[in-house]
Amino acid sequence: MESFEKTLLLIAFGVLFLAVVWGAVRLRLFYKREHMVCPKCGYRWKPSPWKLIFSVHDPIGNVMRYPGCGAKEYMEPERDPQGQKEF
């Protein structure tokens, strides 16, 4: 029975490791290709990783407070224009 528990623990750590790697890759891709745009004032920005991780979100967007006008709105990330990396 001890062997089964060790195997189960190893599988759990493997799944956790894959989830962390997937999240890190997804965050890196966001910073490389996407940005946020305030729906009220049009301010374009890239939020900090903590704001992305801990904002109220679902698979298609986030609710954040924007640094431009201070509005707290729901929005979806947008692709960066070709050749433009930083804002």
N, C-alpha and C positions, 0 to 999 in steps of 0.2 A: 504494500500500500504506500510506503514511503516513496518508492520510485514513481508511482502515479502522481503523487503530490508535487514532486520535483519537476516532473514533465509539465504538469499544469501550470506551475509557477513560471517555468521557462517560457511557455507559450504566452502567458499573460505579459511578461516583460517584453517579449518579442513584439506583441501587438502594440504595447505602449510605445516602444521604440519607433515602430513604423508610423504611428500617429504623430509623434513629435517630429520626425523627419518630414512627413507629408506637410505638416503645418509650417515648418521652416521653409520648405521649398515653395509653398503657396505664398507665404509672406514675401519671399525674395522676388517671385514673379510679379507680385503686386507692385513692389517698389520699382521694378524694371519697366513695367508696361502700362500701369494704370494710375489714375489720380481721382480725387474727389472734386466735385464742383457744387458750390452752394446753389440751391434752386432759387434763392431769393436775390442774392447780389451777384452771382456768377463768379465768385472768388474760387480760384483753382489751387489745390494744395494736396500734399501727401501727409496724412496724419502719422503720428508716432506709432510704433508697433503696439504699445500699450493701449492706445485709443482704439486701434483696430481690434485687438483681442478682447477688450473688456467693454466695448460698446454693445448696445442692444442691437442684435442683428439676426438675420435669417440667411438662407442660402443666396439671396439675390441683392442684399443691401444692408446698410447700417443706419442707425440713428446717432448723430453726432452733433456737437456744438461747433459751429464754424468760426475760425479765427477772424474772418473778414468782417462780418456784421453781428456775430454772436447768436445767430438763429440756431435753434435746435430742430433739425429736420431729418426726415428719412431720405436716403438717396442711394443710388447704385453707383459703383465705381465706373469710370469711363476710361477708354483706351487713350494713351498718350498719342498725340499727333506724330507722324513719322519724323524721326530725327530729333525730336524734342524729349530730353530725358529729365531735366530738373525744372522746377518752378520757383 
